[in-house]
Amino acid sequence: MDLFESNLEARFDSFAPVAARMRPQSMDDVVGQDHLLGEGRALRALIESGELSSIVLWGPAGTGKTTLAYIIAKSTGAHFESMSAVSAGVAEVRKQIRAARDRLGQQNARTVLFLDEIHRFNKAQQDALLPAVENGWIALVGATTENPGFEINTPLMSRSLLFRLEPLTVDDVKEIVRRTLADSERGLGKLDVAIDEEALDHIAERSGGDARAALNVLEAAAMIATTTTGTIELAIAEEALQQRAIPYDKAGDWHFDVISAFIKSMRGSDPDAAVYWMARMLDSGEDPRYIARRMVVFASEDVGNADPSALQVAVAAHHALEFVGLPEARINLSQAATYLAIAPKSNAAYKAIGAALEDVRSAGPQPVPDHLRDANSPASRATGAGKGYRYPHDHGGWAAQQYLPDGLADRRYYEPVRGREAELKRQLDERKKSSS
């Protein structure tokens, strides 16, 4: 690096957001992720060994994926290159691979290629990385917020070590905030701004375990505080947080985790939790039709005939959404979610179709009993179709006869359990006794 580049980098650093300036420079600077970087832990041991392996870092935003890639390169003396899958194409990937191969051959220097949002690469783009990873021309550090099992090709995953980063704890974020306010070289120490405990708690709790988000809020709050009392108070923290978006990725783990929490809260009969998770999704821009569709499925899968009205309520909410739209339809969705949550639960219908499908696939096509076959034509009647069939309406609405194929005659797929199903179970039991 020449003098011009050095001065240019220093100038960029001076204008960089505090979240970038406070990026840890070594493992000892990192706050959190003790399960990976604590003494004797796997990732720390790998870095300290000096051996470069391709890895995938999976975790929410702001948990240190970029930082760890930089530390790996710095700690092992490797050249560091950074790319984003959002803007890079196959041509750029191949260019970086060629440069890394030349660097290894001419200077005996390894290259850490950090690929942010690797899940955004398609199969062809990911395949372009395989030769370089296999031959050791690069040590790939892929960062993703989404489950790599779904988004990263199996050949690439099989050649990489996977490490999952966890959201920072509230105490972790508080420590980062305190360090930043005290650091006069890279942080906000020169502003001589203090922070009270209420404001500190507020920023740490609302950051969602995202250090970058917390520091962005802190920087805004510090600027406000310098024009007032010199202390970041709760009101200032709230003002700085007003534009803070709740973390939620409609295509990634947040999407799957939050919808999972929503469904499990309804299944667990907790209407308050169900409404909270629904609010999280709506406020973060989730497609409300997706939420409505999931409730329609839930109404049959988890409530079923324990309360047959549940399906009507869910379908009505779906129709209401199409009819009135948001924001008003949030009330219809909330009504449906709370109804489903407090309804008696039965998965009998869900289990019934699963068991029936298993028999269909394992036992093969079973012949229809003669008395159930279509007897509308003389030809079919001549072969015995319809013979012996008892018309239920001639017997008070129910007639004892076999309806399943001979090979499955004793199977029982639908087992009612509770709610309105209790009466259904009593009726079914009586009919089974009459038929035997």
Secondary structure by P-SEA (a helix, b strand, c coil): ccaaaaaaaaaaaaaccccccccccccccccccccccccccaaaaaaaacbbbbbbbbccccccaaaaaaaaaaaabbbbbbbbcccccaaaaaaaaaaaaaaaaacccccbbbbcccccccaaaaaaaaaaaaaccccccccccccccccccaaaaaabbbbbbccccaaaaaaaaaaaaaccccccccccccccaaaaaaaaaaccccaaaaaaaaaaaaaaaaaccccccaaaaaaaacccccccccccaaaaaaaaaaaaaaaaccaaaaaaaaaaaaaacccaaaaaaaaaaaacccccccccaaaaaaaaaaaaaaacccccaaaaaaaaaaaaaaccccaaaaaaaaaaaaaaaacccccccccccccccaaaaaacccccccccccccccccccccccccccccccccccccaaaaaaaaaaaaaaac
